[in-house]
Amino acid sequence: MHDSLSTKMILSFTALAGLLSALAPSIAAAQAQTAPHLSVMERPRQGVNPLGKRAGAFIISPSVDVKGSYSDNIYATNGNEQSDQVLVTAPSVAIVSDWNRHHLAVSATGIIGRHQDVDSEDYEDIVVGANGTLDINEGNNLNGSISYAQLHESRGNPNDVNGLTPTEYNQLKGAVWYQREVGRVGAMVKAQATRNSYDDIRAASGALITNSDRDHDEMAVSTRVSYEVMPGYDAFVEGGLNWRNYDKASFAAKDSNGFHVATGAAVEITGAVKGELAVGYLEQNYDNDALYDPIESVALSGGLLWLPTKLTSVGLDISQEVVESAALNSSGYLSTGVNATLEHEVKRNVVLFGGAGYQLDQFESGSNAGREDDVLSARAGAKWWVRRGVAIGGQWAVEDRDSSLDTEDHTINSVNVNLGLAY
């Protein structure tokens, strides 16, 4: 019924490589442009972008986004869909250094969702974090980041346990990485750790769903070495190891370790195109190998930003990860996604955008062995910067999950309008 993961991803890789080749004739013309490697939506806009408040050597930038949204299937069900409206308010503040050397940024964001009819779906998410760079000398720097988040799992997530309320969880992440460039050779080494803890919730029957069994730690180390073949063109090799360990004995059989290796190429031509492609192999092995088969796959990743004109940007990304499963008797699943975006500046302060995505979730062993979910998505919208620090916009989106497990099929249509205020 479904093509193999390797076949689909190799086709995607080939398509991305073909697209890069097809862009070659336009690169020479685009080189004359001076636009940085930012998409149309990301570019600074003189006269309308907020300036922030200077405090010594720092810039303080507060903002708030208010979004009114309608969804025709808030529970992501196959039949008996429940529609609702939700008001989402997201205040945030960022404090960024303005030093000549080194860098430090601190931010905090709250995301508060309030439904009109089904208040059991209300949520309050929080994300706080900091990151910094120590510039040791030219081409030699040390970086670090730390963040804490209180989040919730969406109803369309394969790990949703169908409780009376969405599953809330806390995530603490930290990372440190060192980068060095000597002549044409570049190197990076990185270590990171993540702590995930989940709240227990009630089922419709009143029974307790012990999500806390899912509490676990993840650790990973990775490295990358690159060589500049010629200006704007790099070849690289990369690899990494990871370890995942659960707190409770009931989930200990899901403890695992894995690795990935890949080789690829990167291209960066000022004002024209920036992208990279990598292909390799990944594997995740479980402590209880009698119960859980290893997850093995061709490893593919890539990203592309193409600026065909000063007013248009095209983006394409391929991502892949092994995701932990919420079910006791199921290991993880391999999730691979391809996402394309198109942004066009109609006027200096008006941008139209659209996009489409495909995601394949492939479950390897346990109770979900053989399950495959194809997820298609599309979106379109516009954003208007009315004046400095004031923007309004709107978006339509659709998501369709086609699963080999029929009960997990669903389609969600949504529309929203939003107002953004920033200082």
VOPAGU-2260 file (C-alpha; in pm, 1 decimal, decimal comma):
REM VOPAGU-2260
SITE   aa  ch    i         X         Y         Z
SITE  MET   A    0       0,0       0,0       0,0
SITE  HIS   A    1     289,1     235,8      85,8
SITE  ASP   A    2     620,4     278,7     -93,5
SITE  SER   A    3     928,4     212,9     115,3
SITE  LEU   A    4    1076,5     500,2     315,4
SITE  SER   A    5    1408,6     475,7     133,6
SITE  THR   A    6    1243,2     499,9    -207,6
SITE  LYS   A    7    1037,9     805,8    -111,7
SITE  MET   A    8    1327,6     987,6      48,5
SITE  ILE   A    9    1570,6     908,5    -233,3
SITE  LEU   A   10    1314,8    1052,4    -475,1
SITE  SER   A   11    1294,1    1364,4    -257,6
SITE  PHE   A   12    1673,8    1388,3    -245,1
SITE  THR   A   13    1693,3    1349,2    -623,1
SITE  ALA   A   14    1427,0    1617,0    -669,3
SITE  LEU   A   15    1616,4    1860,5    -445,6
SITE  ALA   A   16    1942,0    1790,4    -628,7
SITE  GLY   A   17    1761,2    1839,3    -960,2
SITE  LEU   A   18    1618,7    2168,0    -840,7
SITE  LEU   A   19    1964,3    2293,5    -746,2
SITE  SER   A   20    2088,5    2197,4   -1092,9
SITE  ALA   A   21    1792,4    2366,7   -1258,2
SITE  LEU   A   22    1871,5    2689,6   -1075,9
SITE  ALA   A   23    2220,1    2711,8   -1225,7
SITE  PRO   A   24    2119,7    2929,4   -1527,0
SITE  SER   A   25    1959,4    3187,9   -1298,3
SITE  ILE   A   26    2244,4    3209,2   -1049,3
SITE  ALA   A   27    2462,5    3440,8   -1257,3
SITE  ALA   A   28    2182,0    3694,5   -1292,7
SITE  ALA   A   29    2088,7    3670,1    -927,2
SITE  GLN   A   30    2447,0    3728,4    -813,6
SITE  ALA   A   31    2405,5    4092,6    -899,2
SITE  GLN   A   32    2152,9    4123,6    -617,2
SITE  THR   A   33    2275,4    4225,0    -273,5
SITE  ALA   A   34    1996,6    4069,1     -65,0
SITE  PRO   A   35    2129,3    3860,7     226,5
SITE  HIS   A   36    2038,7    3495,7     264,5
SITE  LEU   A   37    1705,6    3563,2     428,8
SITE  SER   A   38    1364,0    3474,5     296,6
SITE  VAL   A   39    1131,1    3756,3     191,1
SITE  MET   A   40     938,1    3726,4     519,1
SITE  GLU   A   41    1254,1    3735,9     732,0
SITE  ARG   A   42    1413,2    4043,6     576,0
SITE  PRO   A   43    1435,3    4365,5     776,9
SITE  ARG   A   44    1199,0    4635,0     649,5
SITE  GLN   A   45    1312,8    4991,1     694,3
SITE  GLY   A   46    1044,2    5211,4     844,8
SITE  VAL   A   47     816,1    4931,7     970,1
SITE  ASN   A   48    1035,0    4692,8    1172,0
SITE  PRO   A   49    1035,3    4760,6    1547,6
SITE  LEU   A   50    1354,0    4916,0    1684,1
SITE  GLY   A   51    1341,7    4797,5    2043,3
SITE  LYS   A   52    1457,7    4991,6    2348,0
SITE  ARG   A   53    1827,7    5039,5    2409,0
SITE  ALA   A   54    1950,1    4970,0    2762,8
SITE  GLY   A   55    2324,8    5021,1    2768,4
SITE  ALA   A   56    2481,9    4758,8    2541,9
SITE  PHE   A   57    2155,6    4565,2    2504,0
SITE  ILE   A   58    1841,3    4601,2    2292,1
SITE  ILE   A   59    1513,4    4508,5    2463,9
SITE  SER   A   60    1234,1    4406,5    2225,5
SITE  PRO   A   61     888,7    4336,4    2373,6
SITE  SER   A   62     600,2    4216,8    2155,0
SITE  VAL   A   63     259,5    4053,6    2163,3
SITE  ASP   A   64      75,3    3854,8    1897,4
SITE  VAL   A   65    -300,3    3798,7    1914,2
SITE  LYS   A   66    -453,7    3539,4    1683,8
SITE  GLY   A   67    -814,8    3439,0    1631,0
SITE  SER   A   68    -845,6    3093,7    1474,5
SITE  TYR   A   69   -1115,1    2852,3    1362,2
SITE  SER   A   70   -1062,5    2476,0    1326,5
SITE  ASP   A   71   -1317,1    2226,4    1194,3
SITE  ASN   A   72   -1162,2    1929,9    1382,3
SITE  ILE   A   73   -1001,5    2028,1    1713,0
SITE  TYR   A   74    -967,8    1664,4    1832,3
SITE  ALA   A   75    -815,9    1543,1    1502,5
SITE  THR   A   76   -1067,1    1257,2    1477,0
SITE  ASN   A   77   -1183,1    1037,6    1192,0
SITE  GLY   A   78   -1555,7    1121,9    1201,6
SITE  ASN   A   79   -1768,5    1310,0    1458,2
SITE  GLU   A   80   -1550,1    1617,1    1411,9
SITE  GLN   A   81   -1578,6    1895,6    1669,3
SITE  SER   A   82   -1520,0    2251,6    1549,5
SITE  ASP   A   83   -1428,7    2546,8    1767,2
SITE  GLN   A   84   -1275,2    2892,4    1775,5
SITE  VAL   A   85    -962,9    2970,4    1976,1
SITE  LEU   A   86    -804,1    3298,6    2079,6
SITE  VAL   A   87    -425,5    3270,2    2115,6
SITE  THR   A   88    -230,1    3545,4    2291,6
SITE  ALA   A   89     150,8    3530,9    2279,8
SITE  PRO   A   90     344,5    3797,0    2471,8
SITE  SER   A   91     723,2    3783,7    2444,9
SITE  VAL   A   92    1038,5    3976,4    2520,3
SITE  ALA   A   93    1390,8    3941,6    2381,9
SITE  ILE   A   94    1708,3    4100,5    2516,9
SITE  VAL   A   95    1999,8    4094,5    2272,5
SITE  SER   A   96    2352,0    4225,7    2313,7
SITE  ASP   A   97    2490,8    4489,7    2078,5
SITE  TRP   A   98    2860,2    4423,0    2133,8
SITE  ASN   A   99    3134,3    4439,0    1871,9
SITE  ARG   A  100    3254,0    4092,6    1978,7
SITE  HIS   A  101    3072,7    3804,9    2144,2
SITE  HIS   A  102    2694,4    3767,1    2157,2
SITE  LEU   A  103    2427,6    3706,9    2420,7
SITE  ALA   A  104    2050,1    3676,4    2379,7
SITE  VAL   A  105    1778,1    3601,0    2635,0
SITE  SER   A  106    1410,3    3553,9    2551,8
SITE  ALA   A  107    1079,5    3455,1    2708,9
SITE  THR   A  108     747,5    3376,0    2540,0
SITE  GLY   A  109     404,8    3278,2    2666,2
SITE  ILE   A  110     140,8    3118,7    2442,2
SITE  ILE   A  111    -208,2    3120,4    2591,7
SITE  GLY   A  112    -493,9    2949,3    2406,6
SITE  ARG   A  113    -859,2    2994,6    2501,9
SITE  HIS   A  114   -1135,5    2803,4    2320,6
SITE  GLN   A  115   -1485,9    2940,4    2285,8
SITE  ASP   A  116   -1676,8    2613,7    2341,7
SITE  VAL   A  117   -1440,9    2337,4    2458,2
SITE  ASP   A  118   -1241,3    2486,9    2744,2
SITE  SER   A  119   -1081,9    2149,8    2825,9
SITE  GLU   A  120    -857,8    2217,5    2524,1
SITE  ASP   A  121    -727,7    2544,8    2668,7
SITE  TYR   A  122    -352,6    2564,2    2722,9
SITE  GLU   A  123     -73,2    2783,4    2856,5
SITE  ASP   A  124     269,7    2722,9    2703,6
SITE  ILE   A  125     589,6    2891,3    2819,8
SITE  VAL   A  126     931,9    2903,5    2656,4
SITE  VAL   A  127    1235,0    3076,8    2809,5
SITE  GLY   A  128    1589,1    3051,4    2685,1
SITE  ALA   A  129    1931,7    3201,6    2637,9
SITE  ASN   A  130    2213,6    3155,8    2390,4
SITE  GLY   A  131    2554,9    3305,1    2347,8
SITE  THR   A  132    2876,7    3304,9    2148,3
SITE  LEU   A  133    3228,6    3360,2    2277,4
SITE  ASP   A  134    3449,3    3484,3    1993,4
SITE  ILE   A  135    3788,2    3346,4    2092,3
SITE  ASN   A  136    3959,0    3478,1    1779,9
SITE  GLU   A  137    3889,7    3493,0    1407,2
SITE  GLY   A  138    3734,2    3165,0    1291,2
SITE  ASN   A  139    3735,4    3021,8    1643,0
SITE  ASN   A  140    3430,5    3041,8    1870,8
SITE  LEU   A  141    3250,0    2865,5    2153,0
SITE  ASN   A  142    2868,0    2862,1    2161,7
SITE  GLY   A  143    2609,2    2760,0    2417,3
SITE  SER   A  144    2233,4    2754,5    2465,1
SITE  ILE   A  145    1985,2    2659,0    2734,5
SITE  SER   A  146    1605,9    2660,5    2733,7
SITE  TYR   A  147    1308,7    2553,8    2941,5
SITE  ALA   A  148     963,2    2495,6    2794,2
SITE  GLN   A  149     622,3    2399,9    2928,3
SITE  LEU   A  150     434,0    2266,1    2626,3
SITE  HIS   A  151     141,3    2045,6    2523,2
SITE  GLU   A  152     103,9    1772,6    2262,3
SITE  SER   A  153    -134,9    1857,4    1980,6
SITE  ARG   A  154    -434,7    1634,4    1917,4
SITE  GLY   A  155    -300,1    1540,7    1574,4
SITE  ASN   A  156      26,0    1409,8    1722,6
SITE  PRO   A  157      68,2    1030,1    1692,1
SITE  ASN   A  158     159,6    1030,0    2063,8
SITE  ASP   A  159    -170,9    1185,9    2174,9
SITE  VAL   A  160    -324,4     950,1    2435,1
SITE  ASN   A  161    -685,5    1076,3    2389,1
SITE  GLY   A  162    -719,3    1211,1    2741,0
SITE  LEU   A  163    -980,4    1457,1    2860,9
SITE  THR   A  164    -718,2    1727,4    2816,6
SITE  PRO   A  165    -405,2    1751,3    2601,0
SITE  THR   A  166     -88,2    1604,1    2751,4
SITE  GLU   A  167     133,2    1869,4    2906,2
SITE  TYR   A  168     506,9    1818,5    2935,6
SITE  ASN   A  169     818,9    2004,0    3042,4
SITE  GLN   A  170    1139,0    2011,9    2843,4
SITE  LEU   A  171    1480,9    2132,7    2960,0
SITE  LYS   A  172    1751,2    2153,5    2692,0
SITE  GLY   A  173    2113,9    2252,8    2696,2
SITE  ALA   A  174    2384,8    2248,0    2432,4
SITE  VAL   A  175    2743,9    2357,2    2385,9
SITE  TRP   A  176    2939,4    2351,8    2059,1
SITE  TYR   A  177    3279,8    2461,3    1937,9
SITE  GLN   A  178    3352,9    2582,2    1583,7
SITE  ARG   A  179    3687,2    2641,5    1418,3
SITE  GLU   A  180    3796,8    2739,5    1068,0
SITE  VAL   A  181    4155,0    2714,5     948,3
SITE  GLY   A  182    4203,6    2808,2     585,7
SITE  ARG   A  183    3962,7    2598,8     380,4
SITE  VAL   A  184    3892,1    2351,5     659,8
SITE  GLY   A  185    3608,6    2392,3     908,1
SITE  ALA   A  186    3520,1    2175,9    1207,9
SITE  MET   A  187    3240,4    2164,5    1463,4
SITE  VAL   A  188    3183,9    1944,9    1768,1
SITE  LYS   A  189    2864,0    1958,0    1973,4
SITE  ALA   A  190    2719,3    1804,1    2289,8
SITE  GLN   A  191    2357,4    1840,9    2399,3
SITE  ALA   A  192    2121,7    1706,5    2663,7
SITE  THR   A  193    1741,5    1709,6    2692,7
SITE  ARG   A  194    1514,9    1626,3    2986,8
SITE  ASN   A  195    1150,0    1541,0    2905,3
SITE  SER   A  196     887,4    1501,3    3179,3
SITE  TYR   A  197     513,1    1444,1    3122,4
SITE  ASP   A  198     204,9    1517,1    3334,8
SITE  ASP   A  199     -51,1    1249,0    3416,1
SITE  ILE   A  200    -404,3    1315,4    3287,2
SITE  ARG   A  201    -749,4    1158,1    3308,7
SITE  ALA   A  202    -919,1     948,7    3041,7
SITE  ALA   A  203   -1286,8     996,5    2953,7
SITE  SER   A  204   -1366,5     702,6    3185,3
SITE  GLY   A  205   -1198,4     881,0    3476,3
SITE  ALA   A  206    -904,2     641,5    3481,2
SITE  LEU   A  207    -556,7     787,5    3528,1
SITE  ILE   A  208    -326,1     790,9    3226,4
SITE  THR   A  209      25,5     773,8    3370,6
SITE  ASN   A  210     214,1     982,5    3118,8
SITE  SER   A  211     493,0    1015,5    3376,5
SITE  ASP   A  212     608,1     668,7    3265,5
SITE  ARG   A  213     737,9     847,5    2955,8
SITE  ASP   A  214     983,0    1067,4    3151,8
SITE  HIS   A  215    1327,2    1025,8    2999,3
SITE  ASP   A  216    1662,3    1185,2    2923,9
SITE  GLU   A  217    1829,6    1223,3    2585,4
SITE  MET   A  218    2197,4    1291,1    2528,7
SITE  ALA   A  219    2379,9    1337,1    2199,3
SITE  VAL   A  220    2721,1    1426,4    2061,5
SITE  SER   A  221    2794,1    1514,4    1700,4
SITE  THR   A  222    3070,6    1646,2    1479,8
SITE  ARG   A  223    3111,7    1787,8    1131,7
SITE  VAL   A  224    3419,8    1853,7     917,9
SITE  SER   A  225    3398,4    2059,4     597,6
SITE  TYR   A  226    3635,3    2156,9     317,0
SITE  GLU   A  227    3593,9    2456,8      85,3
SITE  VAL   A  228    3638,5    2309,1    -261,6
SITE  MET   A  229    3607,3    2657,3    -414,9
SITE  PRO   A  230    3455,1    2984,9    -292,3
SITE  GLY   A  231    3089,0    2920,6    -210,4
SITE  TYR   A  232    3111,2    2541,5    -241,4
SITE  ASP   A  233    3188,5    2309,3      52,1
SITE  ALA   A  234    3202,9    1932,4      92,0
SITE  PHE   A  235    3146,4    1784,7     438,6
SITE  VAL   A  236    3117,5    1469,8     645,6
SITE  GLU   A  237    2923,4    1448,2     970,9
SITE  GLY   A  238    2818,3    1197,1    1231,6
SITE  GLY   A  239    2677,9    1159,5    1578,5
SITE  LEU   A  240    2581,8     933,6    1868,0
SITE  ASN   A  241    2277,1     947,8    2097,1
SITE  TRP   A  242    2151,4     779,9    2413,3
SITE  ARG   A  243    1791,7     772,3    2545,9
SITE  ASN   A  244    1710,9     648,7    2896,4
SITE  TYR   A  245    1374,5     623,0    3076,8
SITE  ASP   A  246    1325,1     682,2    3449,7
SITE  LYS   A  247    1084,9     399,3    3527,3
SITE  ALA   A  248    1143,6      26,9    3500,6
SITE  SER   A  249     815,0     -15,7    3310,8
SITE  PHE   A  250     965,1     170,0    3013,3
SITE  ALA   A  251    1328,1      59,3    3058,6
SITE  ALA   A  252    1298,9    -184,1    2765,9
SITE  LYS   A  253    1266,6     124,1    2543,1
SITE  ASP   A  254    1609,7     255,8    2644,0
SITE  SER   A  255    1814,0     293,3    2327,8
SITE  ASN   A  256    2126,8     422,8    2163,8
SITE  GLY   A  257    2185,3     522,6    1806,2
SITE  PHE   A  258    2416,4     679,1    1552,8
SITE  HIS   A  259    2413,8     851,4    1216,4
SITE  VAL   A  260    2678,7     922,9     952,2
SITE  ALA   A  261    2643,2    1130,5     637,3
SITE  THR   A  262    2832,5    1312,0     367,1
SITE  GLY   A  263    2717,0    1602,3     156,3
SITE  ALA   A  264    2779,1    1935,9      -9,7
SITE  ALA   A  265    2686,5    2295,5      64,5
SITE  VAL   A  266    2658,4    2592,1    -170,3
SITE  GLU   A  267    2635,1    2963,3     -90,3
SITE  ILE   A  268    2624,6    3226,0    -365,2
SITE  THR   A  269    2556,7    3577,5    -241,3
SITE  GLY   A  270    2212,4    3702,8    -331,5
SITE  ALA   A  271    2123,0    3388,8    -526,7
SITE  VAL   A  272    2107,2    3059,1    -344,5
SITE  LYS   A  273    2209,3    2891,2     -21,4
SITE  GLY   A  274    2159,0    2522,9      43,4
SITE  GLU   A  275    2302,4    2187,2     135,2
SITE  LEU   A  276    2232,1    1819,8      77,6
SITE  ALA   A  277    2346,7    1521,8     286,0
SITE  VAL   A  278    2295,4    1148,7     249,0
SITE  GLY   A  279    2402,9     872,8     485,5
SITE  TYR   A  280    2276,3     608,2     724,6
SITE  LEU   A  281    2108,8     609,0    1067,6
SITE  GLU   A  282    2032,2     339,2    1321,3
SITE  GLN   A  283    1860,1     328,4    1662,6
SITE  ASN   A  284    1905,2      13,3    1874,9
SITE  TYR   A  285    1688,6     -79,3    2175,3
SITE  ASP   A  286    1803,7    -248,2    2495,7
SITE  ASN   A  287    1530,5    -511,0    2462,1
SITE  ASP   A  288    1620,5    -622,3    2111,0
SITE  ALA   A  289    1395,9    -928,6    2147,1
SITE  LEU   A  290    1092,4    -701,4    2171,5
SITE  TYR   A  291    1195,2    -402,6    1961,5
SITE  ASP   A  292    1364,9    -421,1    1624,0
SITE  PRO   A  293    1624,3    -154,0    1546,7
SITE  ILE   A  294    1520,1     143,8    1337,7
SITE  GLU   A  295    1743,9     157,4    1031,6
SITE  SER   A  296    1721,5     387,5     731,8
SITE  VAL   A  297    1894,9     586,5     465,4
SITE  ALA   A  298    1957,4     922,6     632,9
SITE  LEU   A  299    1867,9    1226,0     423,9
SITE  SER   A  300    1867,2    1593,9     509,6
SITE  GLY   A  301    1877,8    1913,6     314,5
SITE  GLY   A  302    1783,3    2275,6     296,3
SITE  LEU   A  303    1753,6    2530,6      18,4
SITE  LEU   A  304    1685,6    2903,9      -0,4
SITE  TRP   A  305    1663,0    3035,4    -357,6
SITE  LEU   A  306    1614,2    3403,3    -440,4
SITE  PRO   A  307    1504,1    3408,4    -807,7
SITE  THR   A  308    1432,9    3782,3    -781,2
SITE  LYS   A  309    1461,5    4054,3    -518,2
SITE  LEU   A  310    1090,7    4011,1    -445,0
SITE  THR   A  311    1057,6    3631,4    -427,7
SITE  SER   A  312    1210,0    3353,9    -219,3
SITE  VAL   A  313    1169,0    2976,9    -245,9
SITE  GLY   A  314    1254,5    2743,5      40,2
SITE  LEU   A  315    1281,3    2366,1      61,3
SITE  ASP   A  316    1374,0    2154,9     364,8
SITE  ILE   A  317    1414,4    1782,8     431,3
SITE  SER   A  318    1424,8    1671,6     795,9
SITE  GLN   A  319    1442,1    1333,2     963,6
SITE  GLU   A  320    1436,5    1207,4    1323,5
SITE  VAL   A  321    1362,6     901,5    1536,2
SITE  VAL   A  322    1072,8     997,1    1766,3
SITE  GLU   A  323     993,3     822,9    2094,2
SITE  SER   A  324     652,4     652,1    2112,2
SITE  ALA   A  325     406,6     713,7    2396,8
SITE  ALA   A  326     291,8     349,6    2397,2
SITE  LEU   A  327     452,9     107,7    2643,6
SITE  ASN   A  328     463,6    -178,9    2391,9
SITE  SER   A  329     586,7      26,0    2097,3
SITE  SER   A  330     938,0     153,3    2030,8
SITE  GLY   A  331     984,9     472,1    1834,4
SITE  TYR   A  332     901,0     576,4    1482,1
SITE  LEU   A  333    1098,0     734,0    1199,9
SITE  SER   A  334     951,6    1069,0    1097,3
SITE  THR   A  335    1071,5    1221,8     770,6
SITE  GLY   A  336     937,8    1545,9     629,9
SITE  VAL   A  337     968,6    1757,1     316,2
SITE  ASN   A  338     848,1    2115,7     332,0
SITE  ALA   A  339     836,4    2379,3      55,7
SITE  THR   A  340     765,1    2750,6      94,4
SITE  LEU   A  341     708,6    3040,1    -145,5
SITE  GLU   A  342     710,2    3405,9     -40,6
SITE  HIS   A  343     653,6    3708,9    -263,0
SITE  GLU   A  344     669,8    4077,8    -177,4
SITE  VAL   A  345     376,7    4253,2    -343,0
SITE  LYS   A  346     472,3    4585,3    -187,2
SITE  ARG   A  347     749,1    4684,1      50,3
SITE  ASN   A  348     519,9    4612,5     344,4
SITE  VAL   A  349     291,8    4340,3     199,7
SITE  VAL   A  350     397,7    3977,4     154,9
SITE  LEU   A  351     200,4    3682,6      18,1
SITE  PHE   A  352     314,4    3334,8     120,1
SITE  GLY   A  353     225,4    2972,6      67,0
SITE  GLY   A  354     362,9    2629,7     129,1
SITE  ALA   A  355     310,2    2256,6     112,1
SITE  GLY   A  356     451,3    1965,3     306,2
SITE  TYR   A  357     472,9    1589,0     314,2
SITE  GLN   A  358     558,3    1378,9     620,0
SITE  LEU   A  359     599,8    1003,7     654,4
SITE  ASP   A  360     578,1     848,0    1002,4
SITE  GLN   A  361     692,7     485,5     996,1
SITE  PHE   A  362     651,9     265,6    1306,1
SITE  GLU   A  363     900,8     -17,4    1324,4
SITE  SER   A  364     806,2    -264,9    1599,2
SITE  GLY   A  365     581,1    -345,6    1894,1
SITE  SER   A  366     204,9    -297,7    1886,1
SITE  ASN   A  367     232,3     -41,3    1604,4
SITE  ALA   A  368     467,9    -248,9    1387,2
SITE  GLY   A  369     400,9    -186,3    1019,9
SITE  ARG   A  370     194,8     128,1    1075,5
SITE  GLU   A  371     268,3     405,1     827,3
SITE  ASP   A  372     114,3     751,7     823,8
SITE  ASP   A  373     128,2     985,0     524,5
SITE  VAL   A  374      64,7    1347,7     620,3
SITE  LEU   A  375      -2,3    1610,0     355,3
SITE  SER   A  376     -33,0    1978,2     441,0
SITE  ALA   A  377     -81,6    2308,4     261,2
SITE  ARG   A  378    -110,1    2671,2     366,8
SITE  ALA   A  379    -151,1    3017,3     214,5
SITE  GLY   A  380    -171,8    3363,0     361,8
SITE  ALA   A  381     -59,9    3724,2     369,3
SITE  LYS   A  382     107,4    3968,5     606,7
SITE  TRP   A  383      80,2    4347,3     605,2
SITE  TRP   A  384     312,8    4569,2     807,3
SITE  VAL   A  385      76,9    4861,8     871,1
SITE  ARG   A  386     330,0    5085,7    1042,1
SITE  ARG   A  387     635,9    5050,2    1259,8
SITE  GLY   A  388     569,5    4776,0    1513,7
SITE  VAL   A  389     219,6    4694,3    1384,9
SITE  ALA   A  390     137,9    4404,8    1151,9
SITE  ILE   A  391    -175,9    4213,6    1057,9
SITE  GLY   A  392    -211,2    3889,6     868,2
SITE  GLY   A  393    -415,1    3581,9     795,8
SITE  GLN   A  394    -368,8    3222,0     690,7
SITE  TRP   A  395    -561,4    2920,6     566,2
SITE  ALA   A  396    -417,8    2572,6     632,8
SITE  VAL   A  397    -513,9    2209,5     585,1
SITE  GLU   A  398    -360,8    1887,4     721,1
SITE  ASP   A  399    -458,2    1538,1     607,4
SITE  ARG   A  400    -322,8    1226,9     781,5
SITE  ASP   A  401    -372,1     899,2     592,4
SITE  SER   A  402    -275,9     613,0     822,8
SITE  SER   A  403    -261,0     237,5     770,1
SITE  LEU   A  404    -441,5     236,3    1107,6
SITE  ASP   A  405    -781,5     371,2     997,3
SITE  THR   A  406    -873,0     514,7    1338,1
SITE  GLU   A  407    -583,4     759,6    1308,5
SITE  ASP   A  408    -699,3     913,6     977,9
SITE  HIS   A  409    -805,5    1276,4    1003,5
SITE  THR   A  410    -833,5    1602,0     811,6
SITE  ILE   A  411    -809,5    1944,9     975,4
SITE  ASN   A  412    -898,3    2273,1     804,3
SITE  SER   A  413    -821,5    2598,8     980,7
SITE  VAL   A  414    -821,5    2973,2     918,7
SITE  ASN   A  415    -684,3    3251,8    1132,0
SITE  VAL   A  416    -633,9    3626,6    1147,0
SITE  ASN   A  417    -369,1    3783,8    1366,2
SITE  LEU   A  418    -243,1    4114,8    1496,2
SITE  GLY   A  419     118,2    4168,4    1595,7
SITE  LEU   A  420     240,8    4456,9    1809,7
SITE  ALA   A  421     608,3    4514,0    1880,7
SITE  TYR   A  422     822,8    4791,1    2020,4
